[in-house]
């Protein structure tokens, strides 16, 4: 098991989470950006209405989290996500257009 540790200076942790409401048929993604001492320097959430697959919501949330970190001036990130499917796609060296 890999445990999270505080990022080095000039690095931030981008934590992306996704939840789904079956009754409302909507997904919500949240992004939290933290610096070295754990201080939160940015956060965001988004309601997703037009997605049928949770994988799509998770992938869009990861992309948005990385863009958010870049927008506030950080290019070095530790990305924390819970979706194994998204992690495997990010680690794959093969192109996937699905």
N, CA, C and O atoms as CSV, one atom per row, in Angstrom:
chain,resi,resn,atom,element,x,y,z
A,1,UNK,N,N,0.836,-1.171,0.000
A,1,UNK,CA,C,0.000,0.000,0.000
A,1,UNK,C,C,0.886,1.240,0.000
A,1,UNK,O,O,1.868,1.317,0.738
A,2,UNK,N,N,0.528,2.200,-0.830
A,2,UNK,CA,C,1.244,3.465,-0.893
A,2,UNK,C,C,0.459,4.484,-0.087
A,2,UNK,O,O,-0.740,4.669,-0.296
A,3,UNK,N,N,1.135,5.133,0.821
A,3,UNK,CA,C,0.483,6.155,1.641
A,3,UNK,C,C,0.914,7.532,1.155
A,3,UNK,O,O,2.044,7.733,0.709
A,4,UNK,N,N,-0.011,8.465,1.254
A,4,UNK,CA,C,0.288,9.822,0.833
A,4,UNK,C,C,1.168,10.506,1.860
A,4,UNK,O,O,0.988,10.328,3.064
A,5,UNK,N,N,2.115,11.284,1.379
A,5,UNK,CA,C,2.970,12.098,2.238
A,5,UNK,C,C,2.892,13.536,1.738
A,5,UNK,O,O,2.422,13.795,0.630
A,6,UNK,N,N,3.351,14.451,2.553
A,6,UNK,CA,C,3.334,15.853,2.150
A,6,UNK,C,C,4.167,16.046,0.889
A,6,UNK,O,O,5.251,15.472,0.781
A,7,UNK,N,N,3.688,16.838,-0.064
A,7,UNK,CA,C,4.486,17.087,-1.259
A,7,UNK,C,C,5.676,17.980,-0.951
A,7,UNK,O,O,5.667,18.736,0.021
A,8,UNK,N,N,6.704,17.885,-1.794
A,8,UNK,CA,C,7.876,18.744,-1.676
A,8,UNK,C,C,7.490,20.173,-2.031
A,8,UNK,O,O,6.446,20.405,-2.641
A,9,UNK,N,N,8.338,21.139,-1.648
A,9,UNK,CA,C,8.053,22.513,-2.078
A,9,UNK,C,C,7.954,22.569,-3.601
A,9,UNK,O,O,8.648,21.826,-4.295
A,10,UNK,N,N,7.117,23.425,-4.109
A,10,UNK,CA,C,6.850,23.603,-5.539
A,10,UNK,C,C,5.989,22.487,-6.125
A,10,UNK,O,O,5.683,22.505,-7.317
A,11,UNK,N,N,5.603,21.537,-5.315
A,11,UNK,CA,C,4.698,20.474,-5.749
A,11,UNK,C,C,3.387,20.644,-4.993
A,11,UNK,O,O,3.362,21.152,-3.872
A,12,UNK,N,N,2.309,20.216,-5.617
A,12,UNK,CA,C,1.017,20.215,-4.949
A,12,UNK,C,C,0.383,18.845,-5.099
A,12,UNK,O,O,0.706,18.085,-6.013
A,13,UNK,N,N,-0.514,18.550,-4.193
A,13,UNK,CA,C,-1.309,17.323,-4.277
A,13,UNK,C,C,-2.661,17.708,-4.857
A,13,UNK,O,O,-3.334,18.597,-4.338
A,14,UNK,N,N,-3.055,17.040,-5.930
A,14,UNK,CA,C,-4.366,17.240,-6.536
A,14,UNK,C,C,-5.190,15.998,-6.222
A,14,UNK,O,O,-4.909,14.910,-6.724
A,15,UNK,N,N,-6.202,16.171,-5.392
A,15,UNK,CA,C,-7.058,15.064,-4.968
A,15,UNK,C,C,-8.397,15.203,-5.686
A,15,UNK,O,O,-9.089,16.212,-5.544
A,16,UNK,N,N,-8.753,14.174,-6.460
A,16,UNK,CA,C,-9.987,14.203,-7.243
A,16,UNK,C,C,-10.918,13.116,-6.733
A,16,UNK,O,O,-10.513,11.964,-6.576
A,17,UNK,N,N,-12.163,13.482,-6.475
A,17,UNK,CA,C,-13.169,12.519,-6.031
A,17,UNK,C,C,-14.436,12.661,-6.855
A,17,UNK,O,O,-14.740,13.736,-7.372
A,18,UNK,N,N,-15.170,11.562,-6.972
A,18,UNK,CA,C,-16.413,11.563,-7.747
A,18,UNK,C,C,-17.474,10.803,-6.970
A,18,UNK,O,O,-17.195,9.763,-6.375
A,19,UNK,N,N,-18.681,11.324,-6.978
A,19,UNK,CA,C,-19.824,10.640,-6.376
A,19,UNK,C,C,-20.985,10.654,-7.349
A,19,UNK,O,O,-21.045,11.499,-8.243
A,20,UNK,N,N,-21.901,9.725,-7.177
A,20,UNK,CA,C,-23.031,9.613,-8.103
A,20,UNK,C,C,-24.323,9.455,-7.325
A,20,UNK,O,O,-24.396,8.661,-6.387
A,21,UNK,N,N,-25.338,10.207,-7.711
A,21,UNK,CA,C,-26.661,10.095,-7.110
A,21,UNK,C,C,-27.570,9.364,-8.087
A,21,UNK,O,O,-27.918,9.898,-9.141
A,22,UNK,N,N,-27.949,8.154,-7.739
A,22,UNK,CA,C,-28.821,7.374,-8.611
A,22,UNK,C,C,-30.190,8.031,-8.717
A,22,UNK,O,O,-30.767,8.093,-9.803
A,23,UNK,N,N,-30.713,8.522,-7.600
A,23,UNK,CA,C,-32.054,9.116,-7.617
A,23,UNK,C,C,-32.118,10.377,-8.483
A,23,UNK,O,O,-33.123,10.621,-9.152
A,24,UNK,N,N,-31.058,11.171,-8.472
A,24,UNK,CA,C,-31.024,12.394,-9.282
A,24,UNK,C,C,-30.400,12.181,-10.652
A,24,UNK,O,O,-30.488,13.049,-11.521
A,25,UNK,N,N,-29.777,11.040,-10.843
A,25,UNK,CA,C,-29.051,10.712,-12.069
A,25,UNK,C,C,-28.046,11.805,-12.436
A,25,UNK,O,O,-27.975,12.260,-13.577
A,26,UNK,N,N,-27.279,12.205,-11.431
A,26,UNK,CA,C,-26.236,13.203,-11.616
A,26,UNK,C,C,-24.986,12.741,-10.887
A,26,UNK,O,O,-25.051,12.023,-9.889
A,27,UNK,N,N,-23.867,13.163,-11.401
A,27,UNK,CA,C,-22.594,12.888,-10.747
A,27,UNK,C,C,-22.007,14.214,-10.274
A,27,UNK,O,O,-22.273,15.266,-10.856
A,28,UNK,N,N,-21.211,14.151,-9.219
A,28,UNK,CA,C,-20.524,15.324,-8.694
A,28,UNK,C,C,-19.049,14.986,-8.583
A,28,UNK,O,O,-18.684,13.934,-8.058
A,29,UNK,N,N,-18.206,15.874,-9.074
A,29,UNK,CA,C,-16.765,15.697,-8.901
A,29,UNK,C,C,-16.247,16.828,-8.022
A,29,UNK,O,O,-16.734,17.957,-8.077
A,30,UNK,N,N,-15.249,16.496,-7.214
A,30,UNK,CA,C,-14.626,17.522,-6.389
A,30,UNK,C,C,-13.124,17.450,-6.551
A,30,UNK,O,O,-12.552,16.384,-6.775
A,31,UNK,N,N,-12.501,18.604,-6.431
A,31,UNK,CA,C,-11.056,18.734,-6.573
A,31,UNK,C,C,-10.555,19.522,-5.371
A,31,UNK,O,O,-11.115,20.561,-5.019
A,32,UNK,N,N,-9.499,19.019,-4.748
A,32,UNK,CA,C,-8.851,19.734,-3.649
A,32,UNK,C,C,-7.366,19.793,-3.968
A,32,UNK,O,O,-6.754,18.773,-4.285
A,33,UNK,N,N,-6.789,20.979,-3.885
A,33,UNK,CA,C,-5.362,21.158,-4.140
A,33,UNK,C,C,-4.708,21.609,-2.846
A,33,UNK,O,O,-5.119,22.592,-2.230
A,34,UNK,N,N,-3.670,20.862,-2.443
A,34,UNK,CA,C,-2.966,21.141,-1.188
A,34,UNK,C,C,-1.480,21.344,-1.448
A,34,UNK,O,O,-0.910,20.762,-2.371
A,35,UNK,N,N,-0.863,22.182,-0.614
A,35,UNK,CA,C,0.577,22.408,-0.687
A,35,UNK,C,C,1.288,21.591,0.384
A,35,UNK,O,O,0.689,20.758,1.064
A,36,UNK,N,N,2.577,21.854,0.509
A,36,UNK,CA,C,3.484,21.060,1.338
A,36,UNK,C,C,2.974,20.748,2.742
A,36,UNK,O,O,3.064,19.600,3.176
A,37,UNK,N,N,2.454,21.713,3.451
A,37,UNK,CA,C,2.040,21.478,4.834
A,37,UNK,C,C,0.582,21.043,4.947
A,37,UNK,O,O,0.025,21.035,6.045
A,38,UNK,N,N,-0.033,20.687,3.838
A,38,UNK,CA,C,-1.407,20.221,3.856
A,38,UNK,C,C,-2.439,21.328,3.724
A,38,UNK,O,O,-3.641,21.062,3.724
A,39,UNK,N,N,-1.981,22.561,3.612
A,39,UNK,CA,C,-2.894,23.693,3.471
A,39,UNK,C,C,-3.630,23.612,2.130
A,39,UNK,O,O,-3.017,23.375,1.089
A,40,UNK,N,N,-4.926,23.807,2.169
A,40,UNK,CA,C,-5.725,23.785,0.944
A,40,UNK,C,C,-5.603,25.145,0.267
A,40,UNK,O,O,-5.911,26.178,0.862
A,41,UNK,N,N,-5.147,25.131,-0.992
A,41,UNK,CA,C,-4.991,26.392,-1.721
A,41,UNK,C,C,-6.001,26.530,-2.852
A,41,UNK,O,O,-6.075,27.575,-3.498
A,42,UNK,N,N,-6.768,25.492,-3.087
A,42,UNK,CA,C,-7.800,25.569,-4.111
A,42,UNK,C,C,-8.754,24.408,-3.985
A,42,UNK,O,O,-8.362,23.308,-3.597
A,43,UNK,N,N,-9.996,24.651,-4.310
A,43,UNK,CA,C,-10.977,23.570,-4.316
A,43,UNK,C,C,-12.061,23.915,-5.327
A,43,UNK,O,O,-12.290,25.079,-5.656
A,44,UNK,N,N,-12.708,22.882,-5.801
A,44,UNK,CA,C,-13.725,23.066,-6.822
A,44,UNK,C,C,-14.654,21.867,-6.796
A,44,UNK,O,O,-14.267,20.775,-6.381
A,45,UNK,N,N,-15.879,22.077,-7.242
A,45,UNK,CA,C,-16.757,20.941,-7.467
A,45,UNK,C,C,-17.595,21.234,-8.695
A,45,UNK,O,O,-17.807,22.391,-9.057
A,46,UNK,N,N,-18.059,20.193,-9.320
A,46,UNK,CA,C,-18.850,20.343,-10.531
A,46,UNK,C,C,-19.929,19.274,-10.561
A,46,UNK,O,O,-19.686,18.121,-10.207
A,47,UNK,N,N,-21.113,19.665,-10.985
A,47,UNK,CA,C,-22.208,18.715,-11.184
A,47,UNK,C,C,-22.211,18.317,-12.654
A,47,UNK,O,O,-22.171,19.170,-13.540
A,48,UNK,N,N,-22.258,17.020,-12.899
A,48,UNK,CA,C,-22.223,16.485,-14.265
A,48,UNK,C,C,-23.586,15.883,-14.592
A,48,UNK,O,O,-24.050,14.969,-13.910
A,49,UNK,N,N,-24.216,16.396,-15.631
A,49,UNK,CA,C,-25.540,15.927,-16.025
A,49,UNK,C,C,-25.538,15.018,-17.246
A,49,UNK,O,O,-26.442,14.194,-17.389
A,50,UNK,N,N,-24.571,15.138,-18.113
A,50,UNK,CA,C,-24.647,14.515,-19.425
A,50,UNK,C,C,-23.784,13.268,-19.583
A,50,UNK,O,O,-23.486,12.869,-20.709
A,51,UNK,N,N,-23.386,12.658,-18.502
A,51,UNK,CA,C,-22.521,11.494,-18.585
A,51,UNK,C,C,-23.281,10.231,-18.220
A,51,UNK,O,O,-24.033,10.207,-17.246
A,52,UNK,N,N,-23.081,9.187,-19.004
A,52,UNK,CA,C,-23.717,7.903,-18.724
A,52,UNK,C,C,-22.802,6.962,-17.954
A,52,UNK,O,O,-23.279,6.074,-17.247
A,53,UNK,N,N,-21.505,7.147,-18.084
A,53,UNK,CA,C,-20.540,6.247,-17.455
A,53,UNK,C,C,-19.730,6.983,-16.397
A,53,UNK,O,O,-19.253,8.094,-16.631
A,54,UNK,N,N,-19.578,6.363,-15.241
A,54,UNK,CA,C,-18.774,6.966,-14.175
A,54,UNK,C,C,-17.332,7.157,-14.623
A,54,UNK,O,O,-16.680,8.121,-14.221
A,55,UNK,N,N,-16.825,6.241,-15.458
A,55,UNK,CA,C,-15.456,6.377,-15.948
A,55,UNK,C,C,-15.268,7.724,-16.644
A,55,UNK,O,O,-14.243,8.382,-16.468
A,56,UNK,N,N,-16.251,8.126,-17.426
A,56,UNK,CA,C,-16.156,9.400,-18.140
A,56,UNK,C,C,-16.114,10.571,-17.167
A,56,UNK,O,O,-15.339,11.509,-17.356
A,57,UNK,N,N,-16.936,10.523,-16.135
A,57,UNK,CA,C,-16.948,11.591,-15.129
A,57,UNK,C,C,-15.598,11.647,-14.427
A,57,UNK,O,O,-15.048,12.729,-14.219
A,58,UNK,N,N,-15.060,10.483,-14.060
A,58,UNK,CA,C,-13.769,10.434,-13.369
A,58,UNK,C,C,-12.654,10.964,-14.257
A,58,UNK,O,O,-11.796,11.714,-13.789
A,59,UNK,N,N,-12.651,10.589,-15.527
A,59,UNK,CA,C,-11.612,11.050,-16.445
A,59,UNK,C,C,-11.685,12.565,-16.642
A,59,UNK,O,O,-10.654,13.237,-16.640
A,60,UNK,N,N,-12.878,13.102,-16.809
A,60,UNK,CA,C,-13.051,14.551,-16.966
A,60,UNK,C,C,-12.626,15.275,-15.689
A,60,UNK,O,O,-12.015,16.342,-15.759
A,61,UNK,N,N,-12.939,14.712,-14.537
A,61,UNK,CA,C,-12.559,15.328,-13.261
A,61,UNK,C,C,-11.041,15.365,-13.101
A,61,UNK,O,O,-10.496,16.355,-12.613
A,62,UNK,N,N,-10.355,14.300,-13.505
A,62,UNK,CA,C,-8.889,14.285,-13.441
A,62,UNK,C,C,-8.320,15.373,-14.348
A,62,UNK,O,O,-7.440,16.130,-13.938
A,63,UNK,N,N,-8.816,15.448,-15.565
A,63,UNK,CA,C,-8.350,16.476,-16.496
A,63,UNK,C,C,-8.588,17.870,-15.919
A,63,UNK,O,O,-7.704,18.724,-15.984
A,64,UNK,N,N,-9.757,18.102,-15.363
A,64,UNK,CA,C,-10.072,19.403,-14.775
A,64,UNK,C,C,-9.176,19.710,-13.571
A,64,UNK,O,O,-8.768,20.856,-13.379
A,65,UNK,N,N,-8.872,18.699,-12.764
A,65,UNK,CA,C,-7.978,18.905,-11.624
A,65,UNK,C,C,-6.582,19.318,-12.049
A,65,UNK,O,O,-5.979,20.202,-11.440
A,66,UNK,N,N,-6.064,18.678,-13.095
A,66,UNK,CA,C,-4.738,19.031,-13.600
A,66,UNK,C,C,-4.743,20.430,-14.219
A,66,UNK,O,O,-3.792,21.191,-14.042
A,67,UNK,N,N,-5.806,20.765,-14.939
A,67,UNK,CA,C,-5.925,22.106,-15.512
A,67,UNK,C,C,-6.015,23.158,-14.406
A,67,UNK,O,O,-5.404,24.222,-14.504
A,68,UNK,N,N,-6.771,22.857,-13.365
A,68,UNK,CA,C,-6.931,23.781,-12.237
A,68,UNK,C,C,-5.576,24.059,-11.584
A,68,UNK,O,O,-5.251,25.212,-11.302
A,69,UNK,N,N,-4.790,23.017,-11.345
A,69,UNK,CA,C,-3.463,23.197,-10.747
A,69,UNK,C,C,-2.591,24.079,-11.640
A,69,UNK,O,O,-1.874,24.950,-11.148
A,70,UNK,N,N,-2.655,23.855,-12.938
A,70,UNK,CA,C,-1.870,24.661,-13.869
A,70,UNK,C,C,-2.343,26.117,-13.864
A,70,UNK,O,O,-1.526,27.038,-13.899
A,71,UNK,N,N,-3.642,26.318,-13.820
A,71,UNK,CA,C,-4.200,27.678,-13.822
A,71,UNK,C,C,-3.741,28.502,-12.623
A,71,UNK,O,O,-3.582,29.718,-12.728
A,72,UNK,N,N,-3.528,27.841,-11.481
A,72,UNK,CA,C,-3.081,28.598,-10.300
A,72,UNK,C,C,-1.562,28.573,-10.151
A,72,UNK,O,O,-1.024,28.989,-9.125
A,73,UNK,N,N,-0.863,28.072,-11.202
A,73,UNK,CA,C,0.583,28.221,-11.260
A,73,UNK,C,C,1.424,27.019,-10.901
A,73,UNK,O,O,2.628,27.167,-10.694
A,74,UNK,N,N,0.845,25.839,-10.819
A,74,UNK,CA,C,1.619,24.658,-10.449
A,74,UNK,C,C,1.705,23.679,-11.612
A,74,UNK,O,O,0.694,23.309,-12.209
A,75,UNK,N,N,2.928,23.268,-11.921
A,75,UNK,CA,C,3.149,22.310,-12.998
A,75,UNK,C,C,3.590,20.947,-12.474
A,75,UNK,O,O,3.580,19.962,-13.213
A,76,UNK,N,N,3.974,20.889,-11.209
A,76,UNK,CA,C,4.419,19.635,-10.595
A,76,UNK,C,C,3.339,19.180,-9.624
A,76,UNK,O,O,3.094,19.830,-8.607
A,77,UNK,N,N,2.696,18.061,-9.940
A,77,UNK,CA,C,1.583,17.605,-9.108
A,77,UNK,C,C,1.712,16.131,-8.757
A,77,UNK,O,O,2.237,15.326,-9.526
A,78,UNK,N,N,1.218,15.810,-7.579
A,78,UNK,CA,C,0.928,14.436,-7.197
A,78,UNK,C,C,-0.569,14.294,-7.397
A,78,UNK,O,O,-1.346,15.061,-6.829
A,79,UNK,N,N,-0.974,13.337,-8.185
A,79,UNK,CA,C,-2.386,13.149,-8.486
A,79,UNK,C,C,-2.924,12.003,-7.654
A,79,UNK,O,O,-2.382,10.898,-7.693
A,80,UNK,N,N,-3.998,12.256,-6.891
A,80,UNK,CA,C,-4.625,11.209,-6.089
A,80,UNK,C,C,-6.046,11.014,-6.585
A,80,UNK,O,O,-6.880,11.917,-6.523
A,81,UNK,N,N,-6.298,9.800,-7.084
A,81,UNK,CA,C,-7.638,9.436,-7.537
A,81,UNK,C,C,-7.942,8.029,-7.060
A,81,UNK,O,O,-7.033,7.240,-6.802
A,82,UNK,N,N,-9.214,7.721,-6.944
A,82,UNK,CA,C,-9.623,6.409,-6.446
A,82,UNK,C,C,-9.988,5.430,-7.554
A,82,UNK,O,O,-10.107,4.231,-7.299
A,83,UNK,N,N,-10.166,5.911,-8.766
A,83,UNK,CA,C,-10.626,5.060,-9.858
A,83,UNK,C,C,-9.487,4.239,-10.449
A,83,UNK,O,O,-8.590,4.777,-11.098
A,84,UNK,N,N,-9.533,2.948,-10.217
A,84,UNK,CA,C,-8.501,2.065,-10.771
A,84,UNK,C,C,-8.504,2.109,-12.295
A,84,UNK,O,O,-7.442,2.069,-12.916
A,85,UNK,N,N,-9.683,2.191,-12.902
A,85,UNK,CA,C,-9.777,2.220,-14.363
A,85,UNK,C,C,-9.066,3.447,-14.935
A,85,UNK,O,O,-8.354,3.342,-15.934
A,86,UNK,N,N,-9.255,4.596,-14.311
A,86,UNK,CA,C,-8.594,5.811,-14.787
A,86,UNK,C,C,-7.092,5.714,-14.561
A,86,UNK,O,O,-6.311,6.116,-15.424
A,87,UNK,N,N,-6.678,5.191,-13.420
A,87,UNK,CA,C,-5.247,5.027,-13.140
A,87,UNK,C,C,-4.600,4.146,-14.198
A,87,UNK,O,O,-3.536,4.487,-14.716
A,88,UNK,N,N,-5.220,3.023,-14.526
A,88,UNK,CA,C,-4.661,2.118,-15.533
A,88,UNK,C,C,-4.580,2.786,-16.900
A,88,UNK,O,O,-3.601,2.592,-17.622
A,89,UNK,N,N,-5.590,3.567,-17.265
A,89,UNK,CA,C,-5.555,4.284,-18.549
A,89,UNK,C,C,-4.428,5.312,-18.560
A,89,UNK,O,O,-3.744,5.463,-19.572
A,90,UNK,N,N,-4.224,6.018,-17.456
A,90,UNK,CA,C,-3.158,7.013,-17.391
A,90,UNK,C,C,-1.779,6.374,-17.467
A,90,UNK,O,O,-0.855,6.959,-18.033
A,91,UNK,N,N,-1.631,5.185,-16.905
A,91,UNK,CA,C,-0.342,4.505,-16.895
A,91,UNK,C,C,-0.050,3.773,-18.199
A,91,UNK,O,O,1.101,3.429,-18.466
A,92,UNK,N,N,-1.057,3.532,-19.002
A,92,UNK,CA,C,-0.894,2.779,-20.237
A,92,UNK,C,C,-0.087,3.581,-21.255
A,92,UNK,O,O,-0.241,4.798,-21.366
A,93,UNK,N,N,0.762,2.895,-21.984
A,93,UNK,CA,C,1.548,3.527,-23.034
A,93,UNK,C,C,0.841,3.445,-24.386
A,93,UNK,O,O,1.293,4.035,-25.367
A,94,UNK,N,N,-0.263,2.716,-24.431
A,94,UNK,CA,C,-1.014,2.564,-25.673
A,94,UNK,C,C,-2.044,3.679,-25.797
A,94,UNK,O,O,-2.629,4.113,-24.805
A,95,UNK,N,N,-2.259,4.137,-27.030
A,95,UNK,CA,C,-3.294,5.134,-27.266
A,95,UNK,C,C,-4.653,4.461,-27.204
A,95,UNK,O,O,-4.830,3.337,-27.673
A,96,UNK,N,N,-5.603,5.164,-26.619
A,96,UNK,CA,C,-6.952,4.618,-26.474
A,96,UNK,C,C,-7.941,5.724,-26.797
A,96,UNK,O,O,-7.973,6.753,-26.122
A,97,UNK,N,N,-8.735,5.516,-27.814
A,97,UNK,CA,C,-9.682,6.544,-28.247
A,97,UNK,C,C,-11.101,6.248,-27.800
A,97,UNK,O,O,-12.049,6.856,-28.298
A,98,UNK,N,N,-11.260,5.313,-26.858
A,98,UNK,CA,C,-12.611,4.963,-26.408
A,98,UNK,C,C,-13.163,5.980,-25.441
A,98,UNK,O,O,-14.289,5.834,-24.967
